Structure formats: structure tokens, C-alpha cells
Amino acid sequence: MKRLDNKVAIVTGASKGIGAGIAKAFGAEGATVVVNYARDHEGAERVVHEITGKAGEPSPCKAT
């Protein structure tokens, strides 16, 4: 069991930079991650792709 199994993390600004790093770290620890972004859909998809296959279950979500 990982530290964040059965937890959900909403990470704002997760399409790049520090937010992306945090989202990936949470996913690696087992969290279901909401990858929030404002403009960089491709970046958010990249982060989701990197998390997929690890314990977490990512989901991209555009901020409005």
C-alpha cells in the first residue's frame, strides 16, 4: 500500500513546472490526481500520460 492510496489530489497549474512535478509525485504515491490547467491542454495531457501506468488515476481538468 502506498501513502496516498484512496486519496484524491487536485493540483492547480499541473500542466508544467512545479505543479506538474507535484502531480507526478502524488500519482506515484497512489493518489487519484486531478491535473488542472488553464491554457496548456497538451501539457496537461503529457502529465496525465506520465502518471498513467503508475498507481494513480489521473484526470485532466480545465480551469474556467
PDBQT receptor file of N, H, CA, C and O in Angstrom, charges set to zero:
ATOM      1  N   MET A   1       0.847  -1.182   0.000  1.00  0.00    +0.000 N 
ATOM      2  CA  MET A   1       0.000   0.000   0.000  1.00  0.00    +0.000 C 
ATOM      3  C   MET A   1       0.896   1.251   0.000  1.00  0.00    +0.000 C 
ATOM      4  O   MET A   1       1.885   1.330   0.729  1.00  0.00    +0.000 OA
ATOM      5  N   LYS A   2       0.520   2.213  -0.834  1.00  0.00    +0.000 N 
ATOM      6  H   LYS A   2      -0.283   2.149  -1.426  1.00  0.00    +0.000 HD
ATOM      7  CA  LYS A   2       1.276   3.465  -0.921  1.00  0.00    +0.000 C 
ATOM      8  C   LYS A   2       0.658   4.502   0.012  1.00  0.00    +0.000 C 
ATOM      9  O   LYS A   2      -0.490   4.367   0.435  1.00  0.00    +0.000 OA
ATOM     10  N   ARG A   3       1.426   5.529   0.323  1.00  0.00    +0.000 N 
ATOM     11  H   ARG A   3       2.358   5.639  -0.022  1.00  0.00    +0.000 HD
ATOM     12  CA  ARG A   3       0.986   6.541   1.293  1.00  0.00    +0.000 C 
ATOM     13  C   ARG A   3      -0.303   7.261   0.918  1.00  0.00    +0.000 C 
ATOM     14  O   ARG A   3      -1.070   7.650   1.799  1.00  0.00    +0.000 OA
ATOM     15  N   LEU A   4      -0.554   7.445  -0.385  1.00  0.00    +0.000 N 
ATOM     16  H   LEU A   4       0.069   7.129  -1.101  1.00  0.00    +0.000 HD
ATOM     17  CA  LEU A   4      -1.733   8.210  -0.800  1.00  0.00    +0.000 C 
ATOM     18  C   LEU A   4      -2.804   7.359  -1.470  1.00  0.00    +0.000 C 
ATOM     19  O   LEU A   4      -3.680   7.898  -2.147  1.00  0.00    +0.000 OA
ATOM     20  N   ASP A   5      -2.750   6.040  -1.296  1.00  0.00    +0.000 N 
ATOM     21  H   ASP A   5      -2.038   5.602  -0.746  1.00  0.00    +0.000 HD
ATOM     22  CA  ASP A   5      -3.815   5.186  -1.822  1.00  0.00    +0.000 C 
ATOM     23  C   ASP A   5      -5.159   5.654  -1.260  1.00  0.00    +0.000 C 
ATOM     24  O   ASP A   5      -5.255   6.035  -0.093  1.00  0.00    +0.000 OA
ATOM     25  N   ASN A   6      -6.181   5.623  -2.091  1.00  0.00    +0.000 N 
ATOM     26  H   ASN A   6      -6.104   5.314  -3.038  1.00  0.00    +0.000 HD
ATOM     27  CA  ASN A   6      -7.547   6.019  -1.707  1.00  0.00    +0.000 C 
ATOM     28  C   ASN A   6      -7.682   7.502  -1.374  1.00  0.00    +0.000 C 
ATOM     29  O   ASN A   6      -8.623   7.904  -0.690  1.00  0.00    +0.000 OA
ATOM     30  N   LYS A   7      -6.741   8.318  -1.860  1.00  0.00    +0.000 N 
ATOM     31  H   LYS A   7      -5.976   7.991  -2.416  1.00  0.00    +0.000 HD
ATOM     32  CA  LYS A   7      -6.803   9.772  -1.679  1.00  0.00    +0.000 C 
ATOM     33  C   LYS A   7      -6.935  10.430  -3.042  1.00  0.00    +0.000 C 
ATOM     34  O   LYS A   7      -6.523   9.864  -4.054  1.00  0.00    +0.000 OA
ATOM     35  N   VAL A   8      -7.513  11.633  -3.065  1.00  0.00    +0.000 N 
ATOM     36  H   VAL A   8      -7.847  12.093  -2.242  1.00  0.00    +0.000 HD
ATOM     37  CA  VAL A   8      -7.641  12.412  -4.297  1.00  0.00    +0.000 C 
ATOM     38  C   VAL A   8      -6.870  13.706  -4.113  1.00  0.00    +0.000 C 
ATOM     39  O   VAL A   8      -6.989  14.368  -3.082  1.00  0.00    +0.000 OA
ATOM     40  N   ALA A   9      -6.073  14.067  -5.122  1.00  0.00    +0.000 N 
ATOM     41  H   ALA A   9      -5.976  13.530  -5.960  1.00  0.00    +0.000 HD
ATOM     42  CA  ALA A   9      -5.320  15.323  -5.097  1.00  0.00    +0.000 C 
ATOM     43  C   ALA A   9      -5.732  16.169  -6.286  1.00  0.00    +0.000 C 
ATOM     44  O   ALA A   9      -5.714  15.700  -7.424  1.00  0.00    +0.000 OA
ATOM     45  N   ILE A  10      -6.100  17.409  -6.029  1.00  0.00    +0.000 N 
ATOM     46  H   ILE A  10      -6.114  17.790  -5.105  1.00  0.00    +0.000 HD
ATOM     47  CA  ILE A  10      -6.383  18.370  -7.091  1.00  0.00    +0.000 C 
ATOM     48  C   ILE A  10      -5.181  19.312  -7.142  1.00  0.00    +0.000 C 
ATOM     49  O   ILE A  10      -4.917  20.049  -6.192  1.00  0.00    +0.000 OA
ATOM     50  N   VAL A  11      -4.456  19.278  -8.264  1.00  0.00    +0.000 N 
ATOM     51  H   VAL A  11      -4.670  18.679  -9.035  1.00  0.00    +0.000 HD
ATOM     52  CA  VAL A  11      -3.244  20.087  -8.389  1.00  0.00    +0.000 C 
ATOM     53  C   VAL A  11      -3.490  21.167  -9.435  1.00  0.00    +0.000 C 
ATOM     54  O   VAL A  11      -3.666  20.863 -10.615  1.00  0.00    +0.000 OA
ATOM     55  N   THR A  12      -3.504  22.425  -9.008  1.00  0.00    +0.000 N 
ATOM     56  H   THR A  12      -3.361  22.672  -8.050  1.00  0.00    +0.000 HD
ATOM     57  CA  THR A  12      -3.703  23.531  -9.942  1.00  0.00    +0.000 C 
ATOM     58  C   THR A  12      -2.377  23.848 -10.620  1.00  0.00    +0.000 C 
ATOM     59  O   THR A  12      -1.311  23.698 -10.022  1.00  0.00    +0.000 OA
ATOM     60  N   GLY A  13      -2.451  24.284 -11.860  1.00  0.00    +0.000 N 
ATOM     61  H   GLY A  13      -3.317  24.406 -12.345  1.00  0.00    +0.000 HD
ATOM     62  CA  GLY A  13      -1.246  24.598 -12.609  1.00  0.00    +0.000 C 
ATOM     63  C   GLY A  13      -0.391  23.372 -12.859  1.00  0.00    +0.000 C 
ATOM     64  O   GLY A  13       0.837  23.454 -12.870  1.00  0.00    +0.000 OA
ATOM     65  N   ALA A  14      -1.039  22.238 -13.059  1.00  0.00    +0.000 N 
ATOM     66  H   ALA A  14      -2.036  22.171 -13.050  1.00  0.00    +0.000 HD
ATOM     67  CA  ALA A  14      -0.331  20.955 -13.140  1.00  0.00    +0.000 C 
ATOM     68  C   ALA A  14       0.158  20.612 -14.539  1.00  0.00    +0.000 C 
ATOM     69  O   ALA A  14       0.686  19.519 -14.745  1.00  0.00    +0.000 OA
ATOM     70  N   SER A  15       0.000  21.505 -15.504  1.00  0.00    +0.000 N 
ATOM     71  H   SER A  15      -0.430  22.393 -15.336  1.00  0.00    +0.000 HD
ATOM     72  CA  SER A  15       0.418  21.177 -16.864  1.00  0.00    +0.000 C 
ATOM     73  C   SER A  15       1.908  21.397 -17.088  1.00  0.00    +0.000 C 
ATOM     74  O   SER A  15       2.454  20.964 -18.103  1.00  0.00    +0.000 OA
ATOM     75  N   LYS A  16       2.577  22.073 -16.139  1.00  0.00    +0.000 N 
ATOM     76  H   LYS A  16       2.134  22.424 -15.314  1.00  0.00    +0.000 HD
ATOM     77  CA  LYS A  16       4.020  22.317 -16.298  1.00  0.00    +0.000 C 
ATOM     78  C   LYS A  16       4.626  22.754 -14.969  1.00  0.00    +0.000 C 
ATOM     79  O   LYS A  16       3.912  23.061 -14.014  1.00  0.00    +0.000 OA
ATOM     80  N   GLY A  17       5.930  22.774 -14.928  1.00  0.00    +0.000 N 
ATOM     81  H   GLY A  17       6.510  22.525 -15.704  1.00  0.00    +0.000 HD
ATOM     82  CA  GLY A  17       6.668  23.300 -13.785  1.00  0.00    +0.000 C 
ATOM     83  C   GLY A  17       6.439  22.547 -12.486  1.00  0.00    +0.000 C 
ATOM     84  O   GLY A  17       6.324  21.322 -12.459  1.00  0.00    +0.000 OA
ATOM     85  N   ILE A  18       6.378  23.327 -11.405  1.00  0.00    +0.000 N 
ATOM     86  H   ILE A  18       6.472  24.323 -11.428  1.00  0.00    +0.000 HD
ATOM     87  CA  ILE A  18       6.241  22.758 -10.070  1.00  0.00    +0.000 C 
ATOM     88  C   ILE A  18       4.932  21.981  -9.943  1.00  0.00    +0.000 C 
ATOM     89  O   ILE A  18       4.908  20.913  -9.331  1.00  0.00    +0.000 OA
ATOM     90  N   GLY A  19       3.845  22.501 -10.511  1.00  0.00    +0.000 N 
ATOM     91  H   GLY A  19       3.864  23.369 -11.008  1.00  0.00    +0.000 HD
ATOM     92  CA  GLY A  19       2.556  21.810 -10.437  1.00  0.00    +0.000 C 
ATOM     93  C   GLY A  19       2.615  20.428 -11.070  1.00  0.00    +0.000 C 
ATOM     94  O   GLY A  19       2.070  19.467 -10.526  1.00  0.00    +0.000 OA
ATOM     95  N   ALA A  20       3.281  20.325 -12.227  1.00  0.00    +0.000 N 
ATOM     96  H   ALA A  20       3.724  21.106 -12.669  1.00  0.00    +0.000 HD
ATOM     97  CA  ALA A  20       3.428  19.035 -12.893  1.00  0.00    +0.000 C 
ATOM     98  C   ALA A  20       4.232  18.075 -12.026  1.00  0.00    +0.000 C 
ATOM     99  O   ALA A  20       3.891  16.897 -11.914  1.00  0.00    +0.000 OA
ATOM    100  N   GLY A  21       5.297  18.578 -11.415  1.00  0.00    +0.000 N 
ATOM    101  H   GLY A  21       5.574  19.534 -11.506  1.00  0.00    +0.000 HD
ATOM    102  CA  GLY A  21       6.119  17.752 -10.541  1.00  0.00    +0.000 C 
ATOM    103  C   GLY A  21       5.339  17.232  -9.346  1.00  0.00    +0.000 C 
ATOM    104  O   GLY A  21       5.472  16.070  -8.963  1.00  0.00    +0.000 OA
ATOM    105  N   ILE A  22       4.528  18.099  -8.761  1.00  0.00    +0.000 N 
ATOM    106  H   ILE A  22       4.420  19.043  -9.072  1.00  0.00    +0.000 HD
ATOM    107  CA  ILE A  22       3.704  17.694  -7.619  1.00  0.00    +0.000 C 
ATOM    108  C   ILE A  22       2.677  16.653  -8.047  1.00  0.00    +0.000 C 
ATOM    109  O   ILE A  22       2.480  15.653  -7.356  1.00  0.00    +0.000 OA
ATOM    110  N   ALA A  23       2.017  16.885  -9.191  1.00  0.00    +0.000 N 
ATOM    111  H   ALA A  23       2.177  17.697  -9.752  1.00  0.00    +0.000 HD
ATOM    112  CA  ALA A  23       1.015  15.929  -9.678  1.00  0.00    +0.000 C 
ATOM    113  C   ALA A  23       1.638  14.553  -9.907  1.00  0.00    +0.000 C 
ATOM    114  O   ALA A  23       1.048  13.538  -9.538  1.00  0.00    +0.000 OA
ATOM    115  N   LYS A  24       2.828  14.514 -10.512  1.00  0.00    +0.000 N 
ATOM    116  H   LYS A  24       3.307  15.340 -10.811  1.00  0.00    +0.000 HD
ATOM    117  CA  LYS A  24       3.510  13.243 -10.767  1.00  0.00    +0.000 C 
ATOM    118  C   LYS A  24       3.898  12.560  -9.464  1.00  0.00    +0.000 C 
ATOM    119  O   LYS A  24       3.773  11.342  -9.339  1.00  0.00    +0.000 OA
ATOM    120  N   ALA A  25       4.366  13.333  -8.497  1.00  0.00    +0.000 N 
ATOM    121  H   ALA A  25       4.468  14.322  -8.599  1.00  0.00    +0.000 HD
ATOM    122  CA  ALA A  25       4.758  12.762  -7.204  1.00  0.00    +0.000 C 
ATOM    123  C   ALA A  25       3.544  12.177  -6.491  1.00  0.00    +0.000 C 
ATOM    124  O   ALA A  25       3.620  11.077  -5.942  1.00  0.00    +0.000 OA
ATOM    125  N   PHE A  26       2.427  12.899  -6.493  1.00  0.00    +0.000 N 
ATOM    126  H   PHE A  26       2.366  13.792  -6.939  1.00  0.00    +0.000 HD
ATOM    127  CA  PHE A  26       1.210  12.383  -5.858  1.00  0.00    +0.000 C 
ATOM    128  C   PHE A  26       0.734  11.114  -6.557  1.00  0.00    +0.000 C 
ATOM    129  O   PHE A  26       0.338  10.152  -5.899  1.00  0.00    +0.000 OA
ATOM    130  N   GLY A  27       0.772  11.108  -7.891  1.00  0.00    +0.000 N 
ATOM    131  H   GLY A  27       1.094  11.889  -8.426  1.00  0.00    +0.000 HD
ATOM    132  CA  GLY A  27       0.377   9.913  -8.635  1.00  0.00    +0.000 C 
ATOM    133  C   GLY A  27       1.257   8.726  -8.308  1.00  0.00    +0.000 C 
ATOM    134  O   GLY A  27       0.767   7.605  -8.174  1.00  0.00    +0.000 OA
ATOM    135  N   ALA A  28       2.559   8.961  -8.177  1.00  0.00    +0.000 N 
ATOM    136  H   ALA A  28       2.957   9.871  -8.286  1.00  0.00    +0.000 HD
ATOM    137  CA  ALA A  28       3.495   7.886  -7.847  1.00  0.00    +0.000 C 
ATOM    138  C   ALA A  28       3.234   7.316  -6.464  1.00  0.00    +0.000 C 
ATOM    139  O   ALA A  28       3.560   6.160  -6.191  1.00  0.00    +0.000 OA
ATOM    140  N   GLU A  29       2.643   8.131  -5.586  1.00  0.00    +0.000 N 
ATOM    141  H   GLU A  29       2.378   9.070  -5.807  1.00  0.00    +0.000 HD
ATOM    142  CA  GLU A  29       2.329   7.672  -4.233  1.00  0.00    +0.000 C 
ATOM    143  C   GLU A  29       0.926   7.082  -4.132  1.00  0.00    +0.000 C 
ATOM    144  O   GLU A  29       0.469   6.745  -3.039  1.00  0.00    +0.000 OA
ATOM    145  N   GLY A  30       0.235   6.955  -5.278  1.00  0.00    +0.000 N 
ATOM    146  H   GLY A  30       0.606   7.228  -6.166  1.00  0.00    +0.000 HD
ATOM    147  CA  GLY A  30      -1.042   6.253  -5.293  1.00  0.00    +0.000 C 
ATOM    148  C   GLY A  30      -2.294   7.108  -5.327  1.00  0.00    +0.000 C 
ATOM    149  O   GLY A  30      -3.400   6.570  -5.366  1.00  0.00    +0.000 OA
ATOM    150  N   ALA A  31      -2.149   8.431  -5.314  1.00  0.00    +0.000 N 
ATOM    151  H   ALA A  31      -1.250   8.868  -5.283  1.00  0.00    +0.000 HD
ATOM    152  CA  ALA A  31      -3.322   9.309  -5.320  1.00  0.00    +0.000 C 
ATOM    153  C   ALA A  31      -4.001   9.320  -6.684  1.00  0.00    +0.000 C 
ATOM    154  O   ALA A  31      -3.349   9.150  -7.715  1.00  0.00    +0.000 OA
ATOM    155  N   THR A  32      -5.297   9.517  -6.679  1.00  0.00    +0.000 N 
ATOM    156  H   THR A  32      -5.826   9.655  -5.842  1.00  0.00    +0.000 HD
ATOM    157  CA  THR A  32      -6.015   9.862  -7.896  1.00  0.00    +0.000 C 
ATOM    158  C   THR A  32      -5.803  11.357  -8.078  1.00  0.00    +0.000 C 
ATOM    159  O   THR A  32      -6.155  12.142  -7.198  1.00  0.00    +0.000 OA
ATOM    160  N   VAL A  33      -5.232  11.759  -9.205  1.00  0.00    +0.000 N 
ATOM    161  H   VAL A  33      -4.946  11.120  -9.920  1.00  0.00    +0.000 HD
ATOM    162  CA  VAL A  33      -4.812  13.145  -9.392  1.00  0.00    +0.000 C 
ATOM    163  C   VAL A  33      -5.692  13.841 -10.422  1.00  0.00    +0.000 C 
ATOM    164  O   VAL A  33      -5.882  13.340 -11.531  1.00  0.00    +0.000 OA
ATOM    165  N   VAL A  34      -6.225  15.000 -10.047  1.00  0.00    +0.000 N 
ATOM    166  H   VAL A  34      -6.071  15.407  -9.147  1.00  0.00    +0.000 HD
ATOM    167  CA  VAL A  34      -6.907  15.873 -10.994  1.00  0.00    +0.000 C 
ATOM    168  C   VAL A  34      -5.849  16.855 -11.481  1.00  0.00    +0.000 C 
ATOM    169  O   VAL A  34      -5.359  17.681 -10.711  1.00  0.00    +0.000 OA
ATOM    170  N   VAL A  35      -5.500  16.760 -12.761  1.00  0.00    +0.000 N 
ATOM    171  H   VAL A  35      -5.898  16.089 -13.386  1.00  0.00    +0.000 HD
ATOM    172  CA  VAL A  35      -4.468  17.613 -13.364  1.00  0.00    +0.000 C 
ATOM    173  C   VAL A  35      -5.175  18.850 -13.917  1.00  0.00    +0.000 C 
ATOM    174  O   VAL A  35      -5.744  18.819 -15.008  1.00  0.00    +0.000 OA
ATOM    175  N   ASN A  36      -5.130  19.931 -13.150  1.00  0.00    +0.000 N 
ATOM    176  H   ASN A  36      -4.668  19.956 -12.264  1.00  0.00    +0.000 HD
ATOM    177  CA  ASN A  36      -5.827  21.159 -13.514  1.00  0.00    +0.000 C 
ATOM    178  C   ASN A  36      -4.915  22.056 -14.334  1.00  0.00    +0.000 C 
ATOM    179  O   ASN A  36      -3.723  22.168 -14.046  1.00  0.00    +0.000 OA
ATOM    180  N   TYR A  37      -5.479  22.698 -15.362  1.00  0.00    +0.000 N 
ATOM    181  H   TYR A  37      -6.447  22.607 -15.596  1.00  0.00    +0.000 HD
ATOM    182  CA  TYR A  37      -4.711  23.605 -16.223  1.00  0.00    +0.000 C 
ATOM    183  C   TYR A  37      -5.607  24.725 -16.696  1.00  0.00    +0.000 C 
ATOM    184  O   TYR A  37      -6.830  24.588 -16.699  1.00  0.00    +0.000 OA
ATOM    185  N   ALA A  38      -5.005  25.839 -17.099  1.00  0.00    +0.000 N 
ATOM    186  H   ALA A  38      -4.011  25.950 -17.097  1.00  0.00    +0.000 HD
ATOM    187  CA  ALA A  38      -5.770  26.970 -17.615  1.00  0.00    +0.000 C 
ATOM    188  C   ALA A  38      -5.699  27.048 -19.133  1.00  0.00    +0.000 C 
ATOM    189  O   ALA A  38      -6.722  27.264 -19.783  1.00  0.00    +0.000 OA
ATOM    190  N   ARG A  39      -4.499  26.877 -19.720  1.00  0.00    +0.000 N 
ATOM    191  H   ARG A  39      -3.667  26.702 -19.192  1.00  0.00    +0.000 HD
ATOM    192  CA  ARG A  39      -4.335  27.047 -21.155  1.00  0.00    +0.000 C 
ATOM    193  C   ARG A  39      -3.598  25.914 -21.848  1.00  0.00    +0.000 C 
ATOM    194  O   ARG A  39      -3.799  25.704 -23.044  1.00  0.00    +0.000 OA
ATOM    195  N   ASP A  40      -2.758  25.181 -21.144  1.00  0.00    +0.000 N 
ATOM    196  H   ASP A  40      -2.595  25.351 -20.172  1.00  0.00    +0.000 HD
ATOM    197  CA  ASP A  40      -1.872  24.212 -21.782  1.00  0.00    +0.000 C 
ATOM    198  C   ASP A  40      -2.453  22.793 -21.749  1.00  0.00    +0.000 C 
ATOM    199  O   ASP A  40      -2.021  21.944 -20.969  1.00  0.00    +0.000 OA
ATOM    200  N   HIS A  41      -3.439  22.562 -22.615  1.00  0.00    +0.000 N 
ATOM    201  H   HIS A  41      -3.790  23.251 -23.249  1.00  0.00    +0.000 HD
ATOM    202  CA  HIS A  41      -4.083  21.244 -22.669  1.00  0.00    +0.000 C 
ATOM    203  C   HIS A  41      -3.078  20.146 -23.001  1.00  0.00    +0.000 C 
ATOM    204  O   HIS A  41      -3.108  19.072 -22.400  1.00  0.00    +0.000 OA
ATOM    205  N   GLU A  42      -2.193  20.412 -23.950  1.00  0.00    +0.000 N 
ATOM    206  H   GLU A  42      -2.168  21.285 -24.438  1.00  0.00    +0.000 HD
ATOM    207  CA  GLU A  42      -1.200  19.410 -24.340  1.00  0.00    +0.000 C 
ATOM    208  C   GLU A  42      -0.268  19.070 -23.174  1.00  0.00    +0.000 C 
ATOM    209  O   GLU A  42       0.084  17.908 -22.970  1.00  0.00    +0.000 OA
ATOM    210  N   GLY A  43       0.125  20.087 -22.417  1.00  0.00    +0.000 N 
ATOM    211  H   GLY A  43      -0.161  21.031 -22.583  1.00  0.00    +0.000 HD
ATOM    212  CA  GLY A  43       0.960  19.853 -21.244  1.00  0.00    +0.000 C 
ATOM    213  C   GLY A  43       0.253  19.009 -20.207  1.00  0.00    +0.000 C 
ATOM    214  O   GLY A  43       0.851  18.119 -19.603  1.00  0.00    +0.000 OA
ATOM    215  N   ALA A  44      -1.041  19.297 -20.000  1.00  0.00    +0.000 N 
ATOM    216  H   ALA A  44      -1.526  20.020 -20.490  1.00  0.00    +0.000 HD
ATOM    217  CA  ALA A  44      -1.824  18.513 -19.040  1.00  0.00    +0.000 C 
ATOM    218  C   ALA A  44      -1.941  17.062 -19.503  1.00  0.00    +0.000 C 
ATOM    219  O   ALA A  44      -1.836  16.139 -18.696  1.00  0.00    +0.000 OA
ATOM    220  N   GLU A  45      -2.156  16.866 -20.793  1.00  0.00    +0.000 N 
ATOM    221  H   GLU A  45      -2.242  17.617 -21.448  1.00  0.00    +0.000 HD
ATOM    222  CA  GLU A  45      -2.234  15.501 -21.323  1.00  0.00    +0.000 C 
ATOM    223  C   GLU A  45      -0.908  14.769 -21.148  1.00  0.00    +0.000 C 
ATOM    224  O   GLU A  45      -0.888  13.573 -20.860  1.00  0.00    +0.000 OA
ATOM    225  N   ARG A  46       0.201  15.492 -21.321  1.00  0.00    +0.000 N 
ATOM    226  H   ARG A  46       0.184  16.464 -21.555  1.00  0.00    +0.000 HD
ATOM    227  CA  ARG A  46       1.527  14.894 -21.127  1.00  0.00    +0.000 C 
ATOM    228  C   ARG A  46       1.704  14.422 -19.683  1.00  0.00    +0.000 C 
ATOM    229  O   ARG A  46       2.199  13.322 -19.436  1.00  0.00    +0.000 OA
ATOM    230  N   VAL A  47       1.295  15.265 -18.736  1.00  0.00    +0.000 N 
ATOM    231  H   VAL A  47       0.893  16.159 -18.936  1.00  0.00    +0.000 HD
ATOM    232  CA  VAL A  47       1.401  14.910 -17.323  1.00  0.00    +0.000 C 
ATOM    233  C   VAL A  47       0.514  13.705 -17.020  1.00  0.00    +0.000 C 
ATOM    234  O   VAL A  47       0.931  12.783 -16.318  1.00  0.00    +0.000 OA
ATOM    235  N   VAL A  48      -0.705  13.714 -17.548  1.00  0.00    +0.000 N 
ATOM    236  H   VAL A  48      -1.044  14.462 -18.118  1.00  0.00    +0.000 HD
ATOM    237  CA  VAL A  48      -1.610  12.574 -17.355  1.00  0.00    +0.000 C 
ATOM    238  C   VAL A  48      -0.968  11.303 -17.890  1.00  0.00    +0.000 C 
ATOM    239  O   VAL A  48      -1.013  10.257 -17.243  1.00  0.00    +0.000 OA
ATOM    240  N   HIS A  49      -0.370  11.397 -19.075  1.00  0.00    +0.000 N 
ATOM    241  H   HIS A  49      -0.333  12.246 -19.601  1.00  0.00    +0.000 HD
ATOM    242  CA  HIS A  49       0.269  10.238 -19.683  1.00  0.00    +0.000 C 
ATOM    243  C   HIS A  49       1.415   9.719 -18.810  1.00  0.00    +0.000 C 
ATOM    244  O   HIS A  49       1.601   8.509 -18.678  1.00  0.00    +0.000 OA
ATOM    245  N   GLU A  50       2.176  10.633 -18.220  1.00  0.00    +0.000 N 
ATOM    246  H   GLU A  50       2.025  11.616 -18.328  1.00  0.00    +0.000 HD
ATOM    247  CA  GLU A  50       3.291  10.232 -17.361  1.00  0.00    +0.000 C 
ATOM    248  C   GLU A  50       2.811   9.572 -16.074  1.00  0.00    +0.000 C 
ATOM    249  O   GLU A  50       3.477   8.678 -15.552  1.00  0.00    +0.000 OA
ATOM    250  N   ILE A  51       1.662  10.001 -15.559  1.00  0.00    +0.000 N 
ATOM    251  H   ILE A  51       1.120  10.727 -15.983  1.00  0.00    +0.000 HD
ATOM    252  CA  ILE A  51       1.125   9.413 -14.334  1.00  0.00    +0.000 C 
ATOM    253  C   ILE A  51       0.476   8.056 -14.621  1.00  0.00    +0.000 C 
ATOM    254  O   ILE A  51       0.549   7.143 -13.799  1.00  0.00    +0.000 OA
ATOM    255  N   THR A  52      -0.159   7.928 -15.792  1.00  0.00    +0.000 N 
ATOM    256  H   THR A  52      -0.218   8.670 -16.460  1.00  0.00    +0.000 HD
ATOM    257  CA  THR A  52      -0.837   6.685 -16.154  1.00  0.00    +0.000 C 
ATOM    258  C   THR A  52       0.164   5.540 -16.147  1.00  0.00    +0.000 C 
ATOM    259  O   THR A  52       1.297   5.686 -16.605  1.00  0.00    +0.000 OA
ATOM    260  N   GLY A  53      -0.264   4.413 -15.628  1.00  0.00    +0.000 N 
ATOM    261  H   GLY A  53      -1.185   4.294 -15.256  1.00  0.00    +0.000 HD
ATOM    262  CA  GLY A  53       0.630   3.268 -15.543  1.00  0.00    +0.000 C 
ATOM    263  C   GLY A  53       1.253   3.141 -14.170  1.00  0.00    +0.000 C 
ATOM    264  O   GLY A  53       1.765   2.079 -13.815  1.00  0.00    +0.000 OA
ATOM    265  N   LYS A  54       1.214   4.213 -13.394  1.00  0.00    +0.000 N 
ATOM    266  H   LYS A  54       0.798   5.075 -13.682  1.00  0.00    +0.000 HD
ATOM    267  CA  LYS A  54       1.641   4.149 -12.003  1.00  0.00    +0.000 C 
ATOM    268  C   LYS A  54       0.379   3.904 -11.181  1.00  0.00    +0.000 C 
ATOM    269  O   LYS A  54      -0.687   3.672 -11.751  1.00  0.00    +0.000 OA
ATOM    270  N   ALA A  55       0.476   3.950  -9.900  1.00  0.00    +0.000 N 
ATOM    271  H   ALA A  55       1.342   4.138  -9.437  1.00  0.00    +0.000 HD
ATOM    272  CA  ALA A  55      -0.668   3.618  -9.048  1.00  0.00    +0.000 C 
ATOM    273  C   ALA A  55      -1.802   4.629  -9.152  1.00  0.00    +0.000 C 
ATOM    274  O   ALA A  55      -2.960   4.274  -8.931  1.00  0.00    +0.000 OA
ATOM    275  N   GLY A  56      -1.498   5.870  -9.481  1.00  0.00    +0.000 N 
ATOM    276  H   GLY A  56      -0.558   6.159  -9.661  1.00  0.00    +0.000 HD
ATOM    277  CA  GLY A  56      -2.537   6.894  -9.519  1.00  0.00    +0.000 C 
ATOM    278  C   GLY A  56      -3.421   6.798 -10.745  1.00  0.00    +0.000 C 
ATOM    279  O   GLY A  56      -3.074   6.137 -11.725  1.00  0.00    +0.000 OA
ATOM    280  N   GLU A  57      -4.566   7.461 -10.686  1.00  0.00    +0.000 N 
ATOM    281  H   GLU A  57      -4.847   7.998  -9.890  1.00  0.00    +0.000 HD
ATOM    282  CA  GLU A  57      -5.505   7.513 -11.798  1.00  0.00    +0.000 C 
ATOM    283  C   GLU A  57      -5.722   8.991 -12.132  1.00  0.00    +0.000 C 
ATOM    284  O   GLU A  57      -6.572   9.638 -11.522  1.00  0.00    +0.000 OA
ATOM    285  N   PRO A  58      -4.964   9.535 -13.093  1.00  0.00    +0.000 N 
ATOM    286  CA  PRO A  58      -5.054  10.967 -13.374  1.00  0.00    +0.000 C 
ATOM    287  C   PRO A  58      -6.292  11.333 -14.191  1.00  0.00    +0.000 C 
ATOM    288  O   PRO A  58      -6.884  10.510 -14.890  1.00  0.00    +0.000 OA
ATOM    289  N   SER A  59      -6.648  12.600 -14.068  1.00  0.00    +0.000 N 
ATOM    290  H   SER A  59      -6.167  13.268 -13.500  1.00  0.00    +0.000 HD
ATOM    291  CA  SER A  59      -7.768  13.132 -14.824  1.00  0.00    +0.000 C 
ATOM    292  C   SER A  59      -7.472  14.580 -15.169  1.00  0.00    +0.000 C 
ATOM    293  O   SER A  59      -7.283  15.387 -14.259  1.00  0.00    +0.000 OA
ATOM    294  N   PRO A  60      -7.421  14.956 -16.487  1.00  0.00    +0.000 N 
ATOM    295  CA  PRO A  60      -7.203  16.373 -16.801  1.00  0.00    +0.000 C 
ATOM    296  C   PRO A  60      -8.474  17.180 -16.584  1.00  0.00    +0.000 C 
ATOM    297  O   PRO A  60      -9.575  16.686 -16.828  1.00  0.00    +0.000 OA
ATOM    298  N   CYS A  61      -8.329  18.407 -16.132  1.00  0.00    +0.000 N 
ATOM    299  H   CYS A  61      -7.435  18.808 -15.934  1.00  0.00    +0.000 HD
ATOM    300  CA  CYS A  61      -9.489  19.246 -15.858  1.00  0.00    +0.000 C 
ATOM    301  C   CYS A  61      -9.114  20.687 -16.163  1.00  0.00    +0.000 C 
ATOM    302  O   CYS A  61      -8.198  21.235 -15.551  1.00  0.00    +0.000 OA
ATOM    303  N   LYS A  62      -9.824  21.308 -17.115  1.00  0.00    +0.000 N 
ATOM    304  H   LYS A  62     -10.568  20.862 -17.612  1.00  0.00    +0.000 HD
ATOM    305  CA  LYS A  62      -9.528  22.700 -17.496  1.00  0.00    +0.000 C 
ATOM    306  C   LYS A  62     -10.194  23.668 -16.540  1.00  0.00    +0.000 C 
ATOM    307  O   LYS A  62     -11.379  23.547 -16.230  1.00  0.00    +0.000 OA
ATOM    308  N   ALA A  63      -9.415  24.630 -16.079  1.00  0.00    +0.000 N 
ATOM    309  H   ALA A  63      -8.452  24.729 -16.331  1.00  0.00    +0.000 HD
ATOM    310  CA  ALA A  63      -9.960  25.684 -15.233  1.00  0.00    +0.000 C 
ATOM    311  C   ALA A  63     -10.726  26.665 -16.108  1.00  0.00    +0.000 C 
ATOM    312  O   ALA A  63     -10.293  26.978 -17.217  1.00  0.00    +0.000 OA
ATOM    313  N   THR A  64     -11.848  27.146 -15.623  1.00  0.00    +0.000 N 
ATOM    314  H   THR A  64     -12.200  26.892 -14.722  1.00  0.00    +0.000 HD
ATOM    315  CA  THR A  64     -12.626  28.122 -16.385  1.00  0.00    +0.000 C 
ATOM    316  C   THR A  64     -12.781  29.408 -15.618  1.00  0.00    +0.000 C 
ATOM    317  O   THR A  64     -13.410  30.346 -16.108  1.00  0.00    +0.000 OA
TER     318      THR A  64
